[in-house]
Amino acid sequence: MAPTPTAKGTVPFREHKTWYRVTGRPEPGRPALVVVHGGPGATHDYLLPLTVFAERGWQVVHYDQLGNGGSTHLPHAGPEFWTPELFLDELDNLLRALGVADDYVLFGQSWGGMLAARHAADRPAGLRGLVVANSPVSYPLWLAEMEVLRAQLPPGVDETLRRHEAAGTTDSNEYFEAVMVFNGRHLCRLDPWPNEFTATFMETHTDPTVYHTMNGPSEFHVVGTLRDWSVIEHLPRIAVPTLILSGRHDEATPAAVRPFQELIPDARWEILENSSHAPHFEEPERFTEVLGGFLDAVGARATTVSGS
């Protein structure tokens, strides 16, 4: 269970509101750790295990992106509203509103990792480090790799998926059950799923506006407005230490992740061998060890720079 937050509430964003939760109090040499969730259209809940770093002196910031969770829901907003630029502006606004824009580390998971990388490419002065977790570098590459993973599903599963995708019946129970076969292999391999993971899944199901508009009906059938989005061209401009994380069985396959390591100048890639898309649940001790080591190094570097 996540520790009690030290603060939570909403900040204004345009004519809307962004919900946030802060856990822990900052210590010297510990930039704020800002957690950017995936989806798009998910919520912060499944990333609450990162509050463990509050016990190590890090102020951990979670938030729900616009359209999801505790933030303003906009079920009637059209596809032209839901853009990566909207969420980049929201992140900038949150950092300023919470007073952490001058000293922070970004942890972005899945779609949140792409968003965080694109943010980092603009070289904000207060960014000290970047973590890209379980993220593809582009949706065209993601889609190509989905074809590989779909072909490896048990006999009949992909045929069922494609039949419903062709017929436009992706809201059927049969399609959902076939999707869950994929999810059990490549999204989270634990059975049952952790409560926080299920909470996010149910929140997305309750209001799928953002997910269906930007992504599509499932993780591997990306037909929404993000289907052509990529951050590849921006990666060489990232100028902070970067940790890349993925799971051996991840839906974000090595081929979809590798350009992060190849194109970001100061990047290290760690693959967790017994994980899929949720290593913070699937291998919590190893995940905490790897991320903790990176954060300690970033904190030490920040202290040296500020003291020089």
N, C-alpha and C positions, 0 to 999 in steps of 0.2 A: 504494500500500500504506500502511495506517495505521501511524503511528509506534508504537514499543513503549510499552505503558502504564506509568505510574509506579506503579500499584497495581491489583490486581483481586482479587476474592474474592466472598464472600457475606455478607449481613447477615441476622440472624433477622427474620422477619416472622410474627407469631403462631406457629404450630407449623411454619412453612415457612421457606424461604430465598429471598432475592432476590439474583440475581447482578449484579455491577456491574464496571465498568472505569473507571479514572480515567487521563486522559492530560494530562501537563503539571503545572506547579506554579503556584500562584496568585501574581500580582504585585499590588502596590498599585493600587487603582482598577480591578481586574478581578474582579468577582464570579464565582463558579463558573458555568459554563454547563452546565445539566442538560438532557439530551436525552431526550425522551419519545417512544418509537416508536409506530407505528401498528398497524393490525390491525382490531380487537383480535385478538391471536393471532400477531402478527409477532415479530421479534426486533430487536436493536440493529444487526445487521450492516450493513444498507443505509444506515444513517446514520453509519457510520464516517468518511466524508469530512469531517464536522464537526471531526475531530481537527486539521484544518489550523489551527484557531484556538488550539491549544495552542502553536503556533509564535509566536503574537502575544501570549503572556502570559496566556491564559485557561486555567483548569483545566477540562477538558471531562469531564463525567460521562455515561457511557452505562450503561444497565441493561436487563436483560430482565424484562419484566413477568411476574408469577406465571403459571405454566402454560406458559411458553415458554422456549426457549433453555436457558441455564444455570441458570435458576431452577427451583424445585420444579414438577414436572409432576403434574397431578391429573386423570388421564383419566376417573375415575369420579365426579367432582364433578358435581352436577346443575345445571340452569339457575339455580336460586335462589342458588347460590354465586357465580356469575359476574356481578357487578353493577358499575356505575361506582363505587359507594361503596367496594368492595373495592380497586380500583386507586387511588382517591384516598387511602385509608388507607395503601396500600403506598408511594405517593410521599412522603407526610408522614413515614413511618417511615424511608425511605431518606435523606431530607434530614437528619434528626436523626442517624441512625447515622453518616453520613459527615462530620458536623460542618459542613455548608454551609448549614444552615437560616437562618442570620443574614445571608447575603449571597450571593444567587444570581439568575440569569436562567433562565427556562424556555424551551426550544425544544420545541414539540410539533408533530408531523407527523401529518396525517390524523386518525385517532381520537385520537392523542396530543395533537393541537391542541385538540380538544374537552375532553379531560381536563385539559390545562394551563389552559385558560380557566376551567373550573369551579373549579380550584384557586385561580386568581388572584382569582376573585370573592369569596373569603373573606378577601381582603386580608391575607395573611400578612406579618408585619412585615419579614422579610428579603428579600422578593421585590423586585428592582430593575427588571425588565423582562420582557416576554412576547413570544414569537414564535409566531404561529399559522400553520403552513405547510400548504397543500393540504388544508384541513379544511372540512367542511360545518358549518353552525351547528346543524343538526338532521337527524335521519334521515328524518322525513317530507318535509322539503324535498329532501334528497338523493334519496329515492326518486322524487319528482316529476321531478327533473332527469334521473334515470336513464332515465325513459321517453323523454325528448327525445333522449338520446344513443343509446339502442337503436334508435330509429326512423331514425337516420342511418347505421346499420351497412350494409355491403354486402348486396345482395339475398339473402334466404334465411337469413342468419345469425340474426337475431332469431327467425325462425320455428323454427329448430332449437333455440335456447335455450328458447323457451316450450314447445315440445313435451316436452322433457326435464323442465322444471320442473313441468309439469302431471302428467307420468307418475311423478315422483319418481325419475328416473334421472339425477340430476345428477352421479353418480359415473362416468358413461360417458365413453369416449374422445371420442366425437363432441361431447358437451357441453364437455369440456375444450378441444377444438380451437376451438370457437366462442367460448368465453370468451377464448381467447388472441387472437382477432381484436380483441375489445374492448380487451384489455390493451395490445396493440400500438399502439392509437390514444390511449388515455386514461390508462394506468398508467405506462408507460415506452416512449418512441418510439425508443429506441436498439435497434439490431440488430447484434450480439447484446447481450443485457443485460449490464451490469457484473457482475463476480463477486460483489460484496457484495450486490447486489440479488437475484441468483439464489440466494445462500446463504439469505437470509431467506425467499424464496419456497419453497425446499425444506424449510426448517425448519418452516414453517407446514403444508406438505403432509405432513410426517412425523408431526406431532402436531397435527391440526386441531381439537382439543377446544374451545379458546377461540373460535377463529374461527367454527366451525360453530354453536356454541351461541349466541354473542352476535350474530354477523353473519348467517351463512347460508352457502350453497354457493358464492357468488360475490360480487364487488364490487357488483353491481347487483341481486342478488336477496336483499335483506336481509329475512329472515323470522325472525331470532333475537330475543333478548330486548332488543336495542337498537332495534328497529324504530320505537319511539315516543319515543326519548330525544332531548332537546333541551337546549341551554344558553342559548337566547335570553333567557329571563327573568333570567339571572344577569349578562349582559354589562354593563349599566349600572353595576354595582358594581365593575368592574375599575378600579383606581386607579393603574396603572403605565403607562409608555410601552409601546405595543404595535405590533409590526410584523406585518402580514398579508401572506403570500406565497401566490401561486398561479400556475399555468401557463395559458396561453391555451387549451390543449387538455386541460386537467385534467378528471378525472372529478368533482372538486369544482368545479362550474361557477361562473361569476360570480354567478348568482342564489342559489346555495347558500352562497356566501362573504360576499356583500355585507352582511348584517346585522352581521357583526363590525365592519366599518368604521362602520356607521350607529349602533351602540349602545354601543361602547366609547368613552369620552370622549376619550382621547388615542391615536388609532389612525391608522396610515398603511398604505395597501394598495399593494403592488407586484405587477403581473402580468408574468411572464416570457413573452415573446411566442413563444418557440420551444420551450416546455416543455409537458409534461403533468403527471403527478403526482409526478415525480422531478426537479425542476429542479436539484438539487444534482449530478446526473449529466448532465442534458441541456444545461444552460447553466452549468457550474461557475464560470466566471470572473465572469459577471454575478451569479450567486447569492452568491458570496463577497464581491463588491463591495458588494452591497446589505445583506447580513447584517452584514458587517464594519463598514460605516458606522453601522448601528444600534447594534451592540455598543459601538463607540467612543463614541458619544453617551451611551449608558447608563453606561459606565464613567466618563466625564467628569463626568456628573451625580452619580454616587455619590461620586466624590472630592470634589466641591464640597460636597455635603451633609455628608459626614463631617468636612470641614475647617472648616465654618462654626460 
